Amino acid sequence: MPTEAIQAERRARSDLRAIFLEAFEMLSPFFSQQNGWGSASSHDHLAYRALKERFPMLSAQDCLVLVMTAKRLPPQGRPIGKP
């Protein structure tokens, strides 16, 4: 395997990665166990709409990916700041 291929960035969506921390901070109250909302589908929809309002340039699929990622990220794996 060529060295260049190993060193190249493998992730194709750097645009989503760039806004993930901001999006996650905005979405985290929707999925916090302390709020008692849990994973109710109506709150998924509210999270999706809030994300779409904040980032209107995102496609529906991009919003869905960010919402589902924020929802499923385990508490110990949640981001705490920019790398």
GULUMSE-560099 format. One record per residue: residue in one letter; x, y, z of N, C-alpha, C in turn. Coordinates in steps of 0.05 Angstrom, whole numbers, padded with zeros to 5 digits, always signed. Example, Ala and Ser with C-alpha at 12.3 -4.5 7.8 and 13.67 -1.06 7.14 Angstrom:
# GULUMSE-560099
A+00264-00114+00156+00246-00090+00156+00264-00066+00156/S+00257-00045+00142+00273-00021+00143+00258+00001+00157/
END
This chain:
# GULUMSE-560099
M+00017-00024+00000+00000+00000+00000+00018+00025+00000/P+00013+00044-00018+00030+00067-00019+00028+00084+00006/T+00050+00097+00013+00051+00113+00037+00032+00137+00035/E+00029+00149+00011+00012+00171+00007-00017+00165+00014/A-00026+00141+00008-00053+00132+00013-00058+00130+00043/I-00038+00122+00058-00040+00119+00087-00042+00146+00100/Q-00027+00165+00091-00026+00192+00103-00049+00210+00095/A-00062+00204+00073-00084+00220+00064-00108+00218+00082/E-00123+00239+00084-00148+00239+00101-00168+00220+00088/R-00178+00201+00103-00197+00181+00092-00226+00191+00094/R-00231+00209+00112-00259+00218+00115-00265+00239+00094/A-00288+00234+00081-00295+00251+00058-00310+00276+00066/R-00323+00276+00090-00340+00298+00097-00328+00317+00118/S-00306+00330+00110-00293+00349+00129-00311+00372+00136/D-00330+00379+00118-00349+00400+00124-00367+00394+00148/L-00376+00369+00150-00392+00361+00173-00375+00358+00198/R-00351+00349+00195-00333+00347+00218-00327+00375+00229/A-00325+00395+00212-00319+00422+00221-00341+00434+00238/I-00365+00427+00233-00387+00438+00249-00398+00420+00270/F-00387+00396+00273-00398+00376+00291-00398+00385+00320/L-00377+00397+00330-00376+00405+00358-00398+00426+00364/E-00401+00445+00346-00422+00465+00350-00449+00453+00349/A-00453+00436+00329-00479+00422+00326-00484+00404+00350/F-00464+00390+00359-00468+00372+00382-00476+00387+00407/E-00462+00410+00412-00469+00426+00435-00498+00436+00434/M-00507+00443+00410-00534+00452+00406-00554+00429+00410/L-00547+00405+00401-00565+00382+00402-00565+00367+00428/S-00544+00370+00444-00542+00353+00468-00566+00356+00487/P-00579+00379+00491-00602+00379+00509-00625+00362+00499/F-00627+00358+00474-00649+00342+00463-00646+00312+00471/F-00621+00304+00476-00616+00276+00482-00605+00271+00510/S-00605+00291+00526-00596+00288+00554-00615+00271+00570/Q-00605+00251+00584-00622+00235+00601-00633+00251+00625/Q-00620+00273+00632-00629+00290+00654-00655+00305+00647/N-00659+00309+00621-00683+00323+00613-00707+00305+00612/G-00703+00279+00614-00724+00260+00613-00736+00256+00586/W-00724+00267+00566-00734+00265+00539-00727+00238+00527/G-00703+00227+00535-00695+00202+00525-00692+00203+00495/S-00703+00183+00481-00700+00181+00452-00727+00183+00438/A-00745+00198+00450-00772+00201+00438-00769+00212+00409/S-00784+00200+00391-00781+00208+00363-00790+00237+00359/S-00808+00248+00375-00816+00276+00371-00792+00294+00378/H-00775+00286+00396-00752+00302+00403-00730+00300+00382/D-00729+00277+00368-00712+00274+00345-00719+00295+00324/H-00745+00297+00320-00755+00316+00300-00749+00345+00308/L-00753+00351+00333-00746+00378+00343-00716+00384+00340/A-00700+00364+00346-00671+00367+00343-00663+00372+00314/Y-00676+00356+00296-00671+00359+00268-00678+00387+00258/R-00702+00397+00267-00710+00424+00258-00692+00446+00269/A-00684+00443+00294-00666+00463+00306-00639+00463+00291/L-00630+00440+00284-00604+00438+00269-00607+00451+00241/K-00629+00445+00228-00634+00456+00201-00637+00487+00202/E-00649+00497+00223-00651+00526+00226-00624+00539+00231/R-00607+00526+00247-00581+00537+00253-00561+00534+00230/F-00563+00513+00215-00546+00507+00192-00562+00503+00167/P-00574+00524+00155-00592+00520+00132-00578+00509+00107/M-00552+00510+00106-00537+00500+00083-00535+00470+00082/L-00542+00457+00104-00541+00427+00106-00564+00415+00091/S-00559+00393+00078-00581+00378+00066-00596+00362+00087/A-00619+00351+00079-00635+00335+00098-00619+00311+00108/Q-00604+00299+00090-00588+00276+00097-00565+00284+00117/D-00552+00306+00112-00531+00316+00130-00543+00321+00158/C-00566+00333+00160-00579+00338+00186-00585+00312+00200/L-00595+00293+00185-00602+00267+00196-00577+00253+00207/V-00555+00254+00192-00530+00242+00201-00520+00255+00227/L-00521+00282+00229-00512+00296+00253-00530+00290+00277/V-00556+00290+00272-00575+00284+00294-00571+00256+00305/M-00570+00236+00287-00567+00209+00295-00540+00204+00309/T-00519+00217+00299-00493+00214+00311-00493+00226+00339/A-00504+00250+00342-00505+00263+00369-00522+00246+00388/K-00543+00234+00378-00561+00218+00394-00548+00193+00404/R-00532+00180+00387-00520+00154+00394-00492+00155+00407/L-00481+00179+00407-00454+00181+00419-00456+00175+00449/P-00441+00156+00459-00443+00149+00488-00433+00172+00505/P-00443+00175+00529-00435+00197+00546-00405+00200+00550/Q-00391+00177+00553-00362+00179+00557-00347+00187+00531/G-00360+00185+00508-00347+00192+00483-00355+00220+00473/R-00370+00234+00488-00380+00260+00480-00356+00280+00478/P-00356+00296+00458-00334+00316+00455-00335+00337+00477/I-00312+00345+00486-00311+00366+00507-00299+00392+00497/G-00289+00392+00473-00277+00416+00463-00264+00411+00436/K-00256+00432+00424-00243+00429+00398-00216+00415+00400/P-00210+00397+00381-00184+00383+00382-00160+00402+00377/
END
